[in-house]
Amino acid sequence: MKSTIICLSLAALSATFTHAKTPILKDSFDYTSNSDFKSSDWTGGTADNKAFPYYATTDNGRNNVVILNNRFIYRDFGKTLTDSFSVNIDIQHNTSAPRQQWVLVCSEPDMNGKVEGYSFTWSSSDDRVFISRYSGDFSDYVASDRRGPGGKDLASALTGLNSLEANPMRVDQFETLTFAWDKSGALTLSAKSAGELLHTSDTSYSSFSRIYISGNANGYFDNLSVSTGR
C-alpha cells in the first residue's frame, strides 16, 4: 500500500512540474535613452522613419515606461513556443484623442520577411478590445490600424476598462492585460480589473518565436512578461 501511495504521489508531482509555467522573457522597460534601448534585446521598427520609442516616468520619477508613438519594437524569444504562451503587460492610454495599442506574438520571419501570429489590441477610440490574426511582412503596417499591423479580427468586445484623460502618473493607474494561447487553438484576453474580456479559437498558427509591440501617441507600456506552460 505504501509503495502505491508513493507512486501516485510521484505521478502527481511530475504532472505539476510538467504544467508549471516557464518564464520566457521579462522586461520592466526601464529605459531612459536610445542608448539604453540599443543595448537591450529589442529592435526598433520604423514608421515614418522613427526607429526608437519615447521614454517617460511615473511615480515621481521612480518608474520608467515606454511610449511607442506610432513606432513598433520587436524581440525574439530565443526559442519556439508550440504548446502555449501567456503575455502579461501593463498598458495605459491618454484618451484626449483616440488611441490604439497592440501586441503581436508570431513566428520567426521566413526568407521573405513574412511572419504569422495572433495579436490583441486595446482601442480607446471605440472602447473595444480585439483579438486578431496576422500574416504578412509589415509592408502593410499602418500605425493607427486597430488590428495591429493589419490582419483579420477574430473577436471583439466592449472593454469597460479605465482609460485616462491625462498622462498616467502612477503604476497603479495602468491596466494589466493577459493574452494567452494554447495548442488547442484557444485564445483569451483578460484584464486584472475585469477578468476575461475575450475568448475565441483559431488553429491557423502554432509556432511562435517573436513579440511585437506598438501603439499610438500617448500610449504607455510597462512590465512585460512572457511565459509558457500552465
Helices and strands as residue ranges (DSSP letters): H 2-18, E 22-27, H 34-38, E 43-44, E 54-58, E 63-67, E 71-81, E 84-93, E 100-106, E 115-123, E 128-136, E 152-158, G 171-173, E 175-182, E 186-191, E 195-201, E 208-215, E 219-228
